[in-house]
Every structure is written in structure tokens, then in C-alpha cells.
């Protein structure tokens, strides 16, 4: 008697589980427990207010997302957060660099590019509140760059923070 009752409960449980999973219905005929790997995979994306969307996928079918801390996606227990918004830091930095050219405008342009490269190495997310000062431009009649001008540019700036912001 107990075995017969356990068997009926098992059949009832199987029917409820299959119905909940939309595995079959009365009009579909025989029910099946087949599955494929495609049914197990998932992909999730989340729009970020500070940057393009973040997304991930899983072959195991374990994906989720949430809005906490600016938004995130998670696949197979690996969570990726939306990058934070940038702010201009309060610390000020100064970089000076030189450049050469056939006139002062060209020499200042090269010096500015060199100073901006130095600032970029110092600020991974970029620089802000730049103040450029053209320090000097002099004619070089002799070696190492005869008949050219040399210029020096000073850049004062702050860094965009945090370093991973967008």
C-alpha cells in the first residue's frame, strides 16, 4: 500500500514539474524529459548610465543582473559592475615638455603633444581642467637641430577619478 501511494505521488510530482517547466501539455501528446545544451545557456545585459551596457553569458544557464552599486551582471558567479561616473579630482599636477619645429607654432604643437602624453600616463581615465602655458620658444642655429625652433609647454591639470571611470 505504501509503495503504491509513493508511486502515485512520484507521478503527480513529475506531472507538476513538467507542467511548471512548460515541457508539455495535453495537446502535445506524450511528455518528454529531453533537454539540450542550448536550453541551458543564457546571456544577460544591463544598460549603464555612465558607459555602454555590460553583459555576460553562461553555458551553464546561470545569469542574473541587479541595480545595486550602479548596476551589474553576473554569469556563473562572476559579477561585472557598470563603471562609475568620472569626477575631476582636486589634486593638481604639472607636466612640462619640449618640442621642435621649423617655427614656434610647430614647436609649441609638438611640445603640447609631448606634455599631453605625459599627463595621459599619469591619469588613466584622462585629464581635466587643463591649463596650458607656453613657456618659451627659441631659435636653434646649431646642432642638434640646426635652423629649427625649440619650445617648452607647461600643462597644469587634474586627473579624472576614479581610475576606472567612464
Phi and psi restraints in degrees (value plus and minus 20) as a CYANA .aco file:
   2 UNK   PHI     -86.8   -46.8
   2 UNK   PSI     -57.6   -17.6
   3 UNK   PHI     -84.1   -44.1
   3 UNK   PSI     -61.8   -21.8
   4 UNK   PHI     -83.6   -43.6
   4 UNK   PSI     -60.0   -20.0
   5 UNK   PHI     -89.0   -49.0
   5 UNK   PSI     -61.2   -21.2
   6 UNK   PHI     -82.7   -42.7
   6 UNK   PSI     -58.9   -18.9
   7 UNK   PHI     -83.8   -43.8
   7 UNK   PSI     -64.5   -24.5
   8 UNK   PHI     -82.2   -42.2
   8 UNK   PSI     -62.0   -22.0
   9 UNK   PHI     -83.0   -43.0
   9 UNK   PSI     -59.7   -19.7
  10 UNK   PHI     -82.9   -42.9
  10 UNK   PSI     -63.5   -23.5
  11 UNK   PHI     -84.7   -44.7
  11 UNK   PSI     -64.4   -24.4
  12 UNK   PHI     -81.7   -41.7
  12 UNK   PSI     -63.8   -23.8
  13 UNK   PHI     -82.2   -42.2
  13 UNK   PSI     -62.5   -22.5
  14 UNK   PHI     -82.9   -42.9
  14 UNK   PSI     -61.2   -21.2
  15 UNK   PHI     -85.8   -45.8
  15 UNK   PSI     -63.5   -23.5
  16 UNK   PHI     -83.5   -43.5
  16 UNK   PSI     -64.3   -24.3
  17 UNK   PHI     -83.8   -43.8
  17 UNK   PSI     -64.9   -24.9
  18 UNK   PHI     -84.6   -44.6
  18 UNK   PSI     -59.6   -19.6
  19 UNK   PHI     -86.3   -46.3
  19 UNK   PSI     -61.3   -21.3
  20 UNK   PHI     -84.7   -44.7
  20 UNK   PSI     -53.5   -13.5
  21 UNK   PHI    -106.4   -66.4
  21 UNK   PSI     -18.8    21.2
  22 UNK   PHI      39.4    79.4
  22 UNK   PSI      17.0    57.0
  23 UNK   PHI    -101.8   -61.8
  23 UNK   PSI     -31.4     8.6
  24 UNK   PHI     158.3   198.3
  24 UNK   PSI     149.6   189.6
  25 UNK   PHI    -169.8  -129.8
  25 UNK   PSI     156.5   196.5
  26 UNK   PHI     -82.3   -42.3
  26 UNK   PSI     -55.9   -15.9
  27 UNK   PHI     -98.3   -58.3
  27 UNK   PSI     -33.2     6.8
  28 UNK   PHI    -107.1   -67.1
  28 UNK   PSI     -31.4     8.6
  29 UNK   PHI      69.3   109.3
  29 UNK   PSI    -156.4  -116.4
  30 UNK   PHI     -87.5   -47.5
  30 UNK   PSI     120.8   160.8
  31 UNK   PHI    -104.7   -64.7
  31 UNK   PSI     133.7   173.7
  32 UNK   PHI    -156.0  -116.0
  32 UNK   PSI     128.2   168.2
  33 UNK   PHI    -124.3   -84.3
  33 UNK   PSI      -0.6    39.4
  34 UNK   PHI     -91.1   -51.1
  34 UNK   PSI     132.5   172.5
  35 UNK   PHI    -169.1  -129.1
  35 UNK   PSI     146.1   186.1
  36 UNK   PHI    -153.0  -113.0
  36 UNK   PSI     143.8   183.8
  37 UNK   PHI     -85.6   -45.6
  37 UNK   PSI     -49.9    -9.9
  38 UNK   PHI     -81.9   -41.9
  38 UNK   PSI     -54.1   -14.1
  39 UNK   PHI     -90.1   -50.1
  39 UNK   PSI     -44.4    -4.4
  40 UNK   PHI    -103.4   -63.4
  40 UNK   PSI     -43.7    -3.7
  41 UNK   PHI     -97.3   -57.3
  41 UNK   PSI     137.0   177.0
  42 UNK   PHI    -170.8  -130.8
  42 UNK   PSI     142.3   182.3
  43 UNK   PHI    -163.7  -123.7
  43 UNK   PSI     121.0   161.0
  44 UNK   PHI    -157.0  -117.0
  44 UNK   PSI     122.1   162.1
  45 UNK   PHI    -151.3  -111.3
  45 UNK   PSI     134.4   174.4
  46 UNK   PHI    -161.3  -121.3
  46 UNK   PSI     109.4   149.4
  47 UNK   PHI     -92.4   -52.4
  47 UNK   PSI     113.9   153.9
  48 UNK   PHI    -128.2   -88.2
  48 UNK   PSI     119.2   159.2
  49 UNK   PHI     -94.5   -54.5
  49 UNK   PSI     -41.9    -1.9
  50 UNK   PHI    -119.7   -79.7
  50 UNK   PSI     -30.3     9.7
  51 UNK   PHI    -183.2  -143.2
  51 UNK   PSI     159.1   199.1
  52 UNK   PHI     -80.2   -40.2
  52 UNK   PSI     147.8   187.8
  53 UNK   PHI     -82.3   -42.3
  53 UNK   PSI     131.8   171.8
  54 UNK   PHI    -124.6   -84.6
  54 UNK   PSI     126.6   166.6
  55 UNK   PHI    -170.6  -130.6
  55 UNK   PSI     143.5   183.5
  56 UNK   PHI    -176.3  -136.3
  56 UNK   PSI     147.4   187.4
  57 UNK   PHI    -161.1  -121.1
  57 UNK   PSI     142.2   182.2
  58 UNK   PHI    -162.7  -122.7
  58 UNK   PSI     116.7   156.7
  59 UNK   PHI    -101.4   -61.4
  59 UNK   PSI     -35.6     4.4
  60 UNK   PHI    -112.0   -72.0
  60 UNK   PSI     -26.7    13.3
  61 UNK   PHI      58.2    98.2
  61 UNK   PSI       7.1    47.1
  62 UNK   PHI    -136.7   -96.7
  62 UNK   PSI      73.3   113.3
  63 UNK   PHI    -152.3  -112.3
  63 UNK   PSI     125.2   165.2
  64 UNK   PHI    -177.6  -137.6
  64 UNK   PSI     149.9   189.9
  65 UNK   PHI    -170.3  -130.3
  65 UNK   PSI     143.4   183.4
  66 UNK   PHI    -176.0  -136.0
  66 UNK   PSI     148.6   188.6
  67 UNK   PHI    -121.5   -81.5
  67 UNK   PSI     -30.2     9.8
  68 UNK   PHI     -80.9   -40.9
  68 UNK   PSI     128.1   168.1
  69 UNK   PHI      34.2    74.2
  69 UNK   PSI      18.8    58.8
  70 UNK   PHI      70.0   110.0
  70 UNK   PSI     -25.0    15.0
  71 UNK   PHI      88.4   128.4
  71 UNK   PSI     129.1   169.1
  72 UNK   PHI    -179.3  -139.3
  72 UNK   PSI     141.5   181.5
  73 UNK   PHI    -147.6  -107.6
  73 UNK   PSI     133.0   173.0
  74 UNK   PHI    -162.0  -122.0
  74 UNK   PSI     110.3   150.3
  75 UNK   PHI    -153.0  -113.0
  75 UNK   PSI     107.6   147.6
  76 UNK   PHI      31.2    71.2
  76 UNK   PSI      23.8    63.8
  77 UNK   PHI      49.1    89.1
  77 UNK   PSI      -8.5    31.5
  78 UNK   PHI    -124.8   -84.8
  78 UNK   PSI      90.2   130.2
  79 UNK   PHI    -117.6   -77.6
  79 UNK   PSI     114.4   154.4
  80 UNK   PHI    -140.9  -100.9
  80 UNK   PSI     103.1   143.1
  81 UNK   PHI    -114.4   -74.4
  81 UNK   PSI     133.0   173.0
  82 UNK   PHI     -84.7   -44.7
  82 UNK   PSI     120.5   160.5
  83 UNK   PHI     -88.2   -48.2
  83 UNK   PSI     129.0   169.0
  84 UNK   PHI     -92.7   -52.7
  84 UNK   PSI     140.2   180.2
  85 UNK   PHI     -92.3   -52.3
  85 UNK   PSI     130.7   170.7
  86 UNK   PHI    -105.2   -65.2
  86 UNK   PSI     126.5   166.5
  87 UNK   PHI    -149.6  -109.6
  87 UNK   PSI     137.9   177.9
  88 UNK   PHI    -107.2   -67.2
  88 UNK   PSI     101.1   141.1
  89 UNK   PHI     -84.8   -44.8
  89 UNK   PSI     140.7   180.7
  90 UNK   PHI    -108.5   -68.5
  90 UNK   PSI     -42.8    -2.8
  91 UNK   PHI     -89.6   -49.6
  91 UNK   PSI     114.4   154.4
  92 UNK   PHI    -123.8   -83.8
  92 UNK   PSI     123.9   163.9
  93 UNK   PHI    -149.5  -109.5
  93 UNK   PSI     135.8   175.8
  94 UNK   PHI    -151.5  -111.5
  94 UNK   PSI     111.3   151.3
  95 UNK   PHI    -147.3  -107.3
  95 UNK   PSI     112.4   152.4
  96 UNK   PHI    -134.2   -94.2
  96 UNK   PSI     124.2   164.2
  97 UNK   PHI    -170.6  -130.6
  97 UNK   PSI     136.0   176.0
  98 UNK   PHI    -133.0   -93.0
  98 UNK   PSI     145.1   185.1
  99 UNK   PHI    -175.5  -135.5
  99 UNK   PSI     144.1   184.1
 100 UNK   PHI    -143.8  -103.8
 100 UNK   PSI     133.4   173.4
 101 UNK   PHI    -190.1  -150.1
 101 UNK   PSI     153.5   193.5
 102 UNK   PHI    -103.9   -63.9
 102 UNK   PSI     -24.7    15.3
 103 UNK   PHI    -172.5  -132.5
 103 UNK   PSI     151.5   191.5
 104 UNK   PHI     -84.1   -44.1
 104 UNK   PSI     -59.1   -19.1
 105 UNK   PHI     -80.2   -40.2
 105 UNK   PSI     -63.9   -23.9
 106 UNK   PHI     -87.3   -47.3
 106 UNK   PSI     -61.5   -21.5
 107 UNK   PHI     -85.1   -45.1
 107 UNK   PSI     -62.2   -22.2
 108 UNK   PHI     -84.2   -44.2
 108 UNK   PSI     -57.9   -17.9
 109 UNK   PHI     -81.2   -41.2
 109 UNK   PSI     -65.1   -25.1
 110 UNK   PHI     -86.8   -46.8
 110 UNK   PSI     -60.3   -20.3
 111 UNK   PHI     -82.7   -42.7
 111 UNK   PSI     -61.4   -21.4
 112 UNK   PHI     -81.0   -41.0
 112 UNK   PSI     -66.1   -26.1
 113 UNK   PHI     -80.0   -40.0
 113 UNK   PSI     -61.9   -21.9
 114 UNK   PHI     -85.5   -45.5
 114 UNK   PSI     -60.1   -20.1
 115 UNK   PHI     -87.9   -47.9
 115 UNK   PSI     -58.6   -18.6
 116 UNK   PHI     -86.0   -46.0
 116 UNK   PSI     -56.4   -16.4
 117 UNK   PHI     -82.7   -42.7
 117 UNK   PSI     -61.4   -21.4
 118 UNK   PHI     -84.2   -44.2
 118 UNK   PSI     -61.7   -21.7
 119 UNK   PHI     -83.8   -43.8
 119 UNK   PSI     -59.4   -19.4
 120 UNK   PHI     -84.1   -44.1
 120 UNK   PSI     -56.5   -16.5
 121 UNK   PHI     -86.9   -46.9
 121 UNK   PSI     -51.4   -11.4
 122 UNK   PHI    -100.3   -60.3
 122 UNK   PSI     -48.3    -8.3
 123 UNK   PHI    -142.9  -102.9
 123 UNK   PSI      75.1   115.1
 124 UNK   PHI     -78.0   -38.0
 124 UNK   PSI     -54.1   -14.1
 125 UNK   PHI    -111.3   -71.3
 125 UNK   PSI     -20.6    19.4
 126 UNK   PHI      89.0   129.0
 126 UNK   PSI     143.4   183.4
 127 UNK   PHI    -118.9   -78.9
 127 UNK   PSI     139.0   179.0
 128 UNK   PHI    -163.7  -123.7
 128 UNK   PSI     144.0   184.0
 129 UNK   PHI      31.3    71.3
 129 UNK   PSI      30.9    70.9
 130 UNK   PHI     -94.7   -54.7
 130 UNK   PSI     117.1   157.1
 131 UNK   PHI    -146.0  -106.0
 131 UNK   PSI      97.0   137.0
 132 UNK   PHI    -120.9   -80.9
 132 UNK   PSI     115.5   155.5
 133 UNK   PHI    -144.9  -104.9
 133 UNK   PSI     104.4   144.4
 134 UNK   PHI    -104.6   -64.6
 134 UNK   PSI      87.3   127.3
 135 UNK   PHI     -95.8   -55.8
 135 UNK   PSI     -73.1   -33.1
 136 UNK   PHI    -181.2  -141.2
 136 UNK   PSI     138.6   178.6
 137 UNK   PHI    -163.8  -123.8
 137 UNK   PSI     103.2   143.2
 138 UNK   PHI    -150.0  -110.0
 138 UNK   PSI     127.8   167.8
 139 UNK   PHI    -102.8   -62.8
 139 UNK   PSI     116.4   156.4
 140 UNK   PHI    -130.9   -90.9
 140 UNK   PSI      79.5   119.5
 141 UNK   PHI     -96.5   -56.5
 141 UNK   PSI     -33.7     6.3
 142 UNK   PHI    -150.8  -110.8
 142 UNK   PSI    -194.5  -154.5
 143 UNK   PHI     -73.4   -33.4
 143 UNK   PSI     133.1   173.1
 144 UNK   PHI    -104.9   -64.9
 144 UNK   PSI     -35.2     4.8
 145 UNK   PHI    -147.2  -107.2
 145 UNK   PSI      59.6    99.6
 146 UNK   PHI     -83.5   -43.5
 146 UNK   PSI     125.0   165.0
 147 UNK   PHI      38.5    78.5
 147 UNK   PSI      12.0    52.0
 148 UNK   PHI    -145.2  -105.2
 148 UNK   PSI     150.5   190.5
 149 UNK   PHI    -128.3   -88.3
 149 UNK   PSI     128.7   168.7
 150 UNK   PHI    -139.3   -99.3
 150 UNK   PSI     117.1   157.1
 151 UNK   PHI    -152.0  -112.0
 151 UNK   PSI     133.2   173.2
 152 UNK   PHI    -144.9  -104.9
 152 UNK   PSI     112.9   152.9
 153 UNK   PHI    -141.2  -101.2
 153 UNK   PSI     119.5   159.5
 154 UNK   PHI    -133.9   -93.9
 154 UNK   PSI     109.9   149.9
 155 UNK   PHI    -134.0   -94.0
 155 UNK   PSI     108.1   148.1
 156 UNK   PHI    -129.6   -89.6
 156 UNK   PSI     114.2   154.2
 157 UNK   PHI    -179.8  -139.8
 157 UNK   PSI     148.0   188.0
 158 UNK   PHI    -137.2   -97.2
 158 UNK   PSI     143.4   183.4
 159 UNK   PHI    -119.4   -79.4
 159 UNK   PSI     123.8   163.8
 160 UNK   PHI     -91.8   -51.8
 160 UNK   PSI     115.1   155.1
 161 UNK   PHI    -148.5  -108.5
 161 UNK   PSI     136.1   176.1
 162 UNK   PHI     -88.9   -48.9
 162 UNK   PSI     152.3   192.3
 163 UNK   PHI     -80.3   -40.3
 163 UNK   PSI     -46.9    -6.9
 164 UNK   PHI    -119.0   -79.0
 164 UNK   PSI      -3.8    36.2
 165 UNK   PHI     -95.1   -55.1
 165 UNK   PSI     142.0   182.0
